[in-house]
C-alpha cells in the first residue's frame, strides 16, 4: 500500500502485489479474466500522489457543513422564544428542523447524480447557491411585519436541500484526493464539521436571541456568516492530476449498476440499519433537547450548553480515535465497541431530566457525543470499503438519507409522545425518551453480526481492493457476492 507522503510526494505501489499481478489460470477463461484485471489494475506501472491543494476542498467542505448545520439548529435551542416571536406553537417550530431533514431525502437522487457525474466541486457549488438563497429568504421572513413563519420555513427547506450536497461528499472527496493513510481522518474532519455547526447553533443562538426582538438580528448574523463561508467555492479544484491510491484509481460501477448491486450486499444492510437509527436519534435529540429539559426547570441556556457538550466532546473524541483507525484499520472492532455504548447512553438519558441538576444531562450528553462522533467516520469509511466498487458517494448518500429520514420521523413521533406522566411535570417527554431508548437498543444486534462467518469480508479483505479483485477473478469468485465463504478467499 502506498504511504502518505509530503505534499506532491510520490509513493511507490505495493511490492506485495507483484505475485498476484502475474497470477494465471490453467483455463483460457481464467487467463483472459486475469489479463483483463491486469489491464485495469496494473499497480506496478502506476504511481500515486497526494497534493497540497487537497486541503482547499476539504476546508470548503468544513465551512459549508458548519454553516448548514448551524442554520438547521438556529431555532431549536430557543424554541420557546421563537414560538412567541412567530406566534405559533413549539410543535410548529419543531417543523423547522423536521422539514430540513425531510428535504435531504427529497433531493438525495439528484445529489447522487451530481457527485457521480460532476464530482465534489459541482456538489459544493450547488450547496453554496442554496445556502445563500435560503439564509437571506429566512432573514426576509423575520424582518417582515408581522414575521412570516411560512417564508422562514421556505428558506429553511432550501438550506435543507443544500445539506446533502456537502454531507454526502466527504467520502467521495477523501477517496478522490487522499491516500489510504489519510482517508478516515479526511472523512472525519469534513463530516464532523456538520455537528460542529450544530454545536455552535446550540451555543450561540441563546446568546444572540435572549428575547424575541433579537431573533431578526440573529438570523442576519448567520446569513452574513453563510455568505462568507460560500465565497471560496468557485475556486475549488475539481480533481487531482493523478490518483492518490489504488482504491481511487479503481473503476467504479455506474449509478444503475451500483443501485442494483447495493441491495444484495448483506454487510451494507448490517451497517445501514444501525447507522440510520443513531443518526436519526442524534438529530431528534439535538432538535428537541430544550423541550426535553425545560419542563424540569432547565433554562434555554442550560439546554444549549448540553447540546454544545454533546457535539464538542464528540469532536474531541473523533479527533483522537479517527487517526488511530486510519493506522490500524480496526473498523469492525470499533463499531462493535461503540454501538452498545451509544445505546446505553440513550437509556441513561431517560433518567437525567428528573435529576433537575445540570450535571446528569451534561455528563450523558458528553458520553453520547464522544461515542457517536467516533463511530460516524469509522462507519462511513467502512461502508465505502465494504460496498466497493460501488462509488462511495452513492453509499454515503443512501446512509445519510435514511438517517435524516428517520430523524424527521423520530421528531414527529417524540413530539406526539409529549404529555403528562405519573409524577412528572406538564409537558414532560419521558415517554419519548423511553421510545428512544428502546429503538436505540434494536440497532445493537445488527453490528454484532458484522464480520461473522460468511460476512468476515471486512477489514482484512478490504485492505487492498484492486489486488484482491485480480485474485477473485482468477478463482472465479465475485467480490460483491456475500454468499461465498471468506475463509476460502485469499488473505481471509
C-alpha positions in Angstrom: 0.0 0.0 0.0 1.2 3.5 -0.7 2.3 5.7 2.1 1.1 9.2 2.7 4.0 11.4 1.5 4.6 15.0 1.9 2.9 17.5 -0.4 3.2 16.4 -4.0 5.3 13.4 -2.9 5.3 10.1 -4.8 4.8 6.8 -3.1 5.6 3.5 -5.0 2.8 0.9 -5.3 2.9 -2.1 -3.1 5.5 -4.6 -4.0 3.4 -7.4 -2.4 1.0 -7.2 -5.3 3.6 -8.5 -7.9 2.7 -12.1 -7.3 -0.9 -11.6 -7.8 -0.4 -9.4 -10.9 1.4 -12.3 -12.5 -1.2 -14.9 -11.5 -2.5 -17.1 -14.3 -5.2 -19.7 -14.7 -4.9 -23.1 -16.3 -8.1 -22.3 -18.4 -8.4 -19.8 -21.2 -11.3 -18.1 -19.4 -9.2 -17.6 -16.3 -6.3 -16.3 -18.2 -8.5 -13.9 -20.1 -10.0 -12.6 -16.8 -6.6 -12.2 -15.2 -5.4 -10.3 -18.2 -8.4 -8.0 -18.1 -7.8 -7.4 -14.4 -4.1 -6.6 -15.0 -5.1 -4.0 -17.6 -7.5 -2.4 -15.1 -5.2 -2.6 -12.0 -1.6 -2.5 -13.3 -0.2 -1.5 -9.9 3.4 -2.0 -10.9 3.2 0.7 -13.6 1.2 3.2 -11.6 2.4 5.8 -9.1 0.2 7.6 -6.6 0.5 11.2 -5.5 -1.1 13.5 -2.9 -1.3 17.3 -3.5 -1.4 20.2 -1.1 -4.4 21.6 -2.9 -6.5 18.7 -1.5 -6.9 20.8 1.7 -8.6 23.6 -0.2 -11.7 21.5 -1.0 -11.5 19.9 2.4 -11.6 23.3 4.1 -14.6 24.4 1.9 -16.5 21.2 2.9 -15.8 22.0 6.5 -17.1 25.6 6.2 -20.2 24.6 4.4 -21.0 21.7 6.7 -20.6 24.0 9.7 -22.9 26.8 8.4 -25.5 24.4 7.1 -25.9 22.6 10.5 -25.8 25.9 12.3 -28.7 27.1 10.2 -30.6 23.9 10.9 -30.5 24.4 14.7 -30.9 28.2 14.7 -34.3 28.0 16.3 -34.1 24.6 18.2 -32.4 25.9 21.4 -34.7 28.9 21.6 -37.9 27.1 20.6 -40.0 28.8 23.3 -38.7 32.3 22.3 -39.2 31.5 18.6 -42.7 30.3 19.2 -43.5 33.7 20.8 -41.8 35.6 18.0 -43.7 33.9 15.2 -46.9 33.5 17.3 -47.0 29.7 16.7 -46.7 26.6 18.9 -43.5 25.0 19.8 -44.6 22.0 17.7 -44.7 24.3 14.7 -41.2 25.5 15.5 -40.1 21.8 15.5 -41.1 21.6 11.9 -38.2 24.0 11.0 -36.0 21.1 12.0 -38.2 18.3 10.6 -38.7 19.9 7.2 -35.0 20.5 7.0 -34.4 16.7 7.5 -37.1 15.6 5.1 -35.6 17.9 2.4 -32.5 15.8 2.4 -34.4 12.7 1.4 -36.3 14.5 -1.4 -33.1 15.7 -3.1 -30.9 12.6 -2.4 -31.3 11.2 -6.0 -30.1 14.4 -7.5 -27.2 14.5 -5.0 -26.1 11.0 -6.1 -26.1 12.1 -9.8 -24.3 15.3 -9.1 -21.5 13.7 -7.1 -21.2 10.8 -9.6 -21.1 13.0 -12.8 -19.7 16.3 -11.6 -17.7 15.3 -8.5 -17.4 17.1 -5.2 -16.8 20.5 -6.9 -20.2 20.7 -8.6 -21.8 19.5 -5.4 -20.1 22.2 -3.4 -21.2 24.9 -5.9 -24.8 23.6 -5.7 -24.8 23.7 -1.9 -23.3 27.2 -1.8 -26.1 28.6 -4.0 -28.9 27.0 -1.9 -27.3 28.1 1.4 -27.0 31.8 0.2 -30.6 31.8 -1.1 -32.1 30.1 1.9 -30.4 32.2 4.5 -31.4 35.6 3.0 -35.0 34.4 2.5 -35.1 33.4 6.2 -33.9 36.9 7.1 -36.6 38.5 4.9 -39.2 36.4 6.7 -38.0 37.5 10.2 -37.9 41.2 9.1 -41.4 41.3 7.8 -44.1 42.8 9.9 -45.6 40.7 11.2 -42.9 38.0 10.9 -43.7 35.4 8.2 -43.2 31.9 9.5 -44.0 30.4 6.1 -41.3 32.4 4.4 -38.8 31.3 7.1 -39.9 27.7 6.6 -39.3 28.0 2.8 -35.8 29.4 3.4 -35.1 26.6 5.9 -36.2 24.0 3.4 -33.8 25.5 0.8 -31.0 25.2 3.3 -32.1 21.6 4.0 -31.8 20.9 0.2 -28.2 22.2 0.3 -27.1 19.9 3.2 -26.8 16.5 1.3 -24.6 18.1 -1.3 -21.9 18.6 1.3 -22.8 16.0 3.9 -22.6 13.1 1.4 -19.5 14.5 -0.3 -16.7 13.7 2.3 -16.2 10.0 1.5 -16.2 10.9 -2.2 -13.8 13.7 -1.7 -11.4 11.7 0.6 -11.4 8.9 -1.9 -10.6 11.3 -4.7 -7.8 13.3 -3.0 -6.4 11.4 0.0 -4.3 8.3 0.4 -5.1 5.1 2.3 -3.5 6.5 5.4 -5.5 9.7 5.3 -9.0 8.9 4.2 -10.6 8.2 7.5 -9.2 11.4 9.0 -10.2 13.5 6.0 -13.7 12.0 6.1 -13.9 12.7 9.8 -12.8 16.3 9.5 -15.4 17.1 6.8 -18.3 15.0 8.2 -17.8 16.1 11.8 -17.8 19.8 10.8 -21.6 19.3 10.4 -22.3 18.6 14.0 -19.7 21.3 15.0 -22.1 23.8 13.3 -24.9 22.3 15.3 -22.9 22.9 18.5 -22.4 26.5 17.5 -26.1 26.9 16.8 -27.0 25.4 20.2 -24.5 27.6 22.0 -24.8 30.9 20.1 -28.5 31.2 19.4 -29.5 31.6 23.1 -26.8 34.3 23.4 -27.8 36.2 20.3 -31.5 36.0 21.0 -32.2 36.4 24.7 -35.6 37.8 23.8 -37.9 37.5 20.8 -37.0 41.0 19.4 -33.4 39.9 18.8 -34.3 37.0 16.5 -34.1 39.0 13.3 -30.5 40.1 14.2 -29.6 36.5 15.0 -30.7 35.4 11.5 -28.9 38.4 10.0 -25.6 37.4 11.6 -25.9 33.8 10.5 -26.8 35.0 6.9 -23.6 37.1 6.8 -21.5 34.2 8.1 -23.1 31.9 5.5 -22.2 34.3 2.7 -18.6 34.4 3.8 -18.5 30.6 4.0 -19.6 30.2 0.4 -17.1 32.7 -1.2 -14.2 30.1 -1.8 -16.5 27.6 -3.6 -15.8 28.7 -7.2 -12.0 28.4 -6.7 -12.0 24.7 -5.6 -10.1 22.3 -8.0 -12.2 19.6 -9.5 -9.9 16.6 -9.2 -6.2 15.8 -8.8 -3.9 15.3 -11.8 -3.2 11.7 -10.7 -4.9 9.4 -8.2 -3.7 9.2 -4.6 -4.3 5.5 -4.1 -5.2 2.2 -5.8 -8.7 2.5 -4.4 -9.2 5.9 -6.1 -7.7 4.5 -9.4 -10.0 1.5 -9.5 -13.0 1.6 -11.7 -16.4 2.2 -10.1 -19.8 0.9 -11.1 -22.1 3.4 -12.8 -25.2 4.6 -10.9 -27.6 2.0 -12.3 -25.2 -0.9 -11.7 -24.5 0.3 -8.2 -28.1 0.6 -7.2 -28.8 -2.9 -8.4 -25.7 -4.3 -6.6 -26.0 -2.4 -3.3 -29.3 -4.1 -2.0 -27.7 -7.5 -2.5 -24.8 -6.7 -0.1 -25.7 -8.1 3.3 -22.9 -6.2 5.0 -24.4 -2.9 3.7 -27.7 -3.7 5.4 -25.9 -4.5 8.7 -24.4 -1.0 8.5 -27.3 0.9 7.2 -29.9 0.0 9.8 -28.0 1.0 13.0 -26.4 4.0 11.2 -29.9 5.3 10.3 -31.2 4.7 13.8 -28.4 6.5 15.6 -28.1 9.4 13.1 -31.9 9.8 13.4 -31.9 9.9 17.2 -28.9 12.2 17.3 -30.8 14.6 15.1 -34.0 14.3 17.1 -32.2 14.8 20.4 -30.4 17.8 19.1 -33.6 19.3 17.9 -35.7 18.6 21.0 -33.2 18.9 23.8 -34.6 22.2 25.0 -38.1 20.7 25.1 -36.8 17.6 26.9 -35.2 19.6 29.7 -37.4 22.7 30.0 -40.3 21.0 31.9 -37.8 20.3 34.7 -36.9 24.0 35.2 -33.8 23.9 32.9 -33.2 27.2 31.1 -32.6 27.6 27.3 -29.0 28.3 28.1 -28.7 25.1 30.1 -30.2 23.1 27.2 -27.9 25.0 24.7 -24.8 24.1 26.8 -25.9 20.4 26.9 -26.3 20.4 23.2 -22.9 22.1 22.8 -21.2 19.5 25.1 -22.9 16.7 23.1 -21.1 17.9 20.0 -17.9 19.4 21.2 -16.9 16.4 23.3 -17.7 14.3 20.3 -15.4 16.3 18.1 -12.5 15.8 20.6 -13.2 12.1 20.7 -13.3 11.8 16.9 -10.1 13.7 16.6 -8.4 11.2 18.9 -9.9 8.0 17.5 -10.0 8.7 13.7 -6.2 8.7 13.2 -5.9 5.5 15.2 -8.5 3.8 12.9 -6.6 5.2 9.9 -3.4 3.4 11.1 -5.0 0.1 12.5 -8.0 -0.3 10.1 -9.9 -1.8 13.1 -13.3 -0.8 11.7 -15.4 -3.7 12.9 -13.9 -3.8 16.4 -14.5 0.0 16.8 -18.1 -0.3 15.7 -18.8 -3.3 18.0 -17.5 -1.4 21.0 -19.1 2.0 20.3 -22.7 0.9 19.3 -23.6 -0.7 22.7 -22.2 2.4 24.5 -24.4 4.7 22.4 -27.5 2.6 23.1 -26.6 2.7 26.9 -26.3 6.5 26.7 -29.8 6.8 25.3 -31.1 4.6 28.0 -29.3 6.7 30.7 -30.7 9.9 29.1 -34.2 8.8 30.0 -33.4 9.3 33.7 -31.4 12.6 33.5 -34.1 15.4 33.2 -35.7 14.2 36.5 -32.4 14.9 38.4 -33.1 18.6 37.9 -29.4 19.3 38.0 -27.2 20.1 35.0 -24.5 17.5 36.0 -26.6 14.5 34.9 -27.7 15.7 31.4 -24.4 17.3 30.7 -22.5 14.1 31.6 -24.7 11.8 29.5 -24.7 14.2 26.6 -20.9 14.3 26.7 -20.6 10.5 26.6 -23.3 10.2 23.9 -21.4 12.8 21.8 -18.0 11.1 22.3 -19.3 7.7 21.2 -21.5 8.9 18.4 -18.9 11.1 16.8 -16.1 8.5 17.0 -18.5 6.0 15.3 -19.5 8.3 12.4 -16.4 8.5 10.2 -15.4 4.9 11.0 -18.8 3.6 9.8 -18.8 5.8 6.7 -15.3 4.7 5.6 -16.0 1.0 6.4 -19.2 1.2 4.4 -17.3 2.6 1.4 -14.8 -0.3 1.6 -17.4 -3.0 2.2 -19.5 -1.9 -0.9 -16.6 -1.3 -3.3 -16.7 -1.0 -6.3 -19.9 1.0 -5.7 -18.8 4.6 -5.7 -18.5 6.0 -2.2 -20.9 8.9 -2.7 -23.7 6.5 -3.5 -23.2 4.5 -0.4 -22.8 7.7 1.8 -25.9 9.4 0.3 -28.1 6.4 1.0 -26.8 6.1 4.5 -27.3 9.8 5.3 -30.7 10.0 3.5 -32.0 7.1 5.7 -30.6 8.8 8.8 -32.2 12.1 8.0 -35.5 10.5 7.1 -35.6 8.6 10.5 -34.5 11.9 12.2 -37.6 13.6 10.9 -39.8 10.7 11.7 -38.4 10.4 15.2 -39.0 14.2 15.9 -42.7 13.8 14.8 -43.2 10.7 17.0 -41.4 12.0 20.0 -43.3 15.3 19.8 -46.6 13.3 19.7 -45.5 11.4 22.8 -45.1 14.6 24.8 -47.6 14.7 27.7 -48.2 14.1 31.4 -46.7 11.0 33.1 -47.4 10.0 36.6 -45.3 12.2 39.0 -43.7 14.2 36.1 -44.3 17.8 35.2 -46.6 19.1 32.5 -45.1 18.8 29.0 -42.7 16.0 30.0 -41.1 14.0 27.2 -40.4 10.9 29.3 -42.5 8.7 27.0 -40.5 10.0 24.1 -37.2 9.2 25.9 -38.4 5.7 26.6 -39.3 5.2 23.0 -35.8 6.5 22.0 -34.0 4.1 24.4 -36.0 1.0 23.2 -35.4 1.7 19.5 -31.7 2.6 20.1 -31.1 -0.9 21.5 -32.7 -2.6 18.4 -29.6 -1.4 16.4 -27.2 -3.4 18.6 -27.8 -6.9 17.1 -27.0 -5.8 13.6 -23.4 -4.8 14.4 -22.9 -8.0 16.4 -23.2 -9.9 13.1 -20.6 -7.8 11.3 -17.5 -9.8 10.4 -19.0 -13.2 11.5 -19.0 -16.3 9.3 -19.7 -15.6 5.7 -19.6 -11.9 6.5 -16.0 -11.8 7.5 -15.1 -9.8 4.4 -14.2 -6.6 6.2 -11.1 -5.1 7.5 -8.5 -7.6 6.3 -10.0 -8.4 2.9 -10.7 -4.8 2.1 -7.1 -3.6 2.7 -6.2 -3.8 -1.0 -9.3 -4.0 -3.1 -7.6 -3.9 -6.6 -5.1 -6.6 -5.7 -7.7 -8.9 -4.3 -10.1 -8.3 -7.2 -7.5 -9.8 -9.5 -7.3 -12.9 -7.4 -11.1 -13.2 -7.0 -11.4 -13.1 -10.8 -8.6 -15.7 -11.2 -10.5 -18.0 -8.8 -13.9 -17.3 -10.4 -15.3 -15.6 -7.3 -17.5 -12.5 -7.2 -16.1 -10.0 -4.6 -19.6 -8.4 -4.4 -21.3 -11.6 -3.5 -21.6 -12.3 0.2 -22.7 -15.9 -0.4 -19.2 -17.3 -0.6 -17.2 -18.2 2.5 -14.5 -15.7 3.2 -12.4 -18.4 4.9 -11.7 -19.7 1.4 -10.9 -16.3 0.0 -7.3 -15.2 -0.4 -6.0 -13.3 2.6 -9.0 -14.1 4.8 
